[in-house]
Amino acid sequence: MDRPVTDILAMDLALVGACETRIVNAWPAPTTLVVDQWVVRFANGYSGRANSASSLREGGDMDEATLAFVEGLYRQAGLPPRIRFTPLVAESARRRFAERGYRIETASFGMVAELDPHLHLPIPGMVATAQADDAWIDGVCSHQTGAKRNREHLAAIVSGVRVPAAFATLLHEGRPAAYAMSVAERGMAEIGAVVVDETLRGKGLGKQMMLGLMGWAAAQGCNQAYLQVDQSNGLAFEMYKRLGFRAVYAYETRILDV
């Protein structure tokens, strides 16, 4: 989906920061280091954001020595160095990363929706547990590809969640049809890991799952929900818009191949 960053109006950097800091707890990497204003995360290669460095404050910069240090940490872990180019990253750092040869791996939007406990209610057919059990982990992995089929690596991430969470399964005609999770922290809830059985797509199950988790988040006292979506996934982006989500910021995940 071609959607220029300039289409995102009146970027609220405080809201960007609120999302970015909560993302670390919503999708916790088994190993996390803080290097100056950067959080540097390692999760055995499962997902880009859990295996990347992100700035936690506006104007995040990284000099040559610190960048070399971070790159060395990733190489020691057998992972390629990866940086998330969010609006919190300083222009000087962006230039330094680009000059070093970091290429775009993925481009995403951060989206936010307002929640209303009178409008966002639980839905029938959605079953949620406070911890990720084997059935949920196996269900998610069964609908993934590549590295994301590794249940051990997914379990290592979701077992680290320490804030209120819902690991949800949506039933359709009595059998699991979709999976997702939500994590609530300080008035905001992330919704992620949304997967729908490939044989049941087109039935609105993804929308139902989203509505169910928005209802769960509202019941937790959250007034906002947020998520991340690949910029190329136009169908998901439009569905989230219809559910009340708006694009707050755009970012790129960049990777160094050598």
Order of alpha helices (4+ residues) and beta strands (2+ residues): alpha-beta-beta-beta-alpha-beta-alpha-beta-beta-alpha-alpha-beta-beta-beta-alpha-beta-alpha-beta
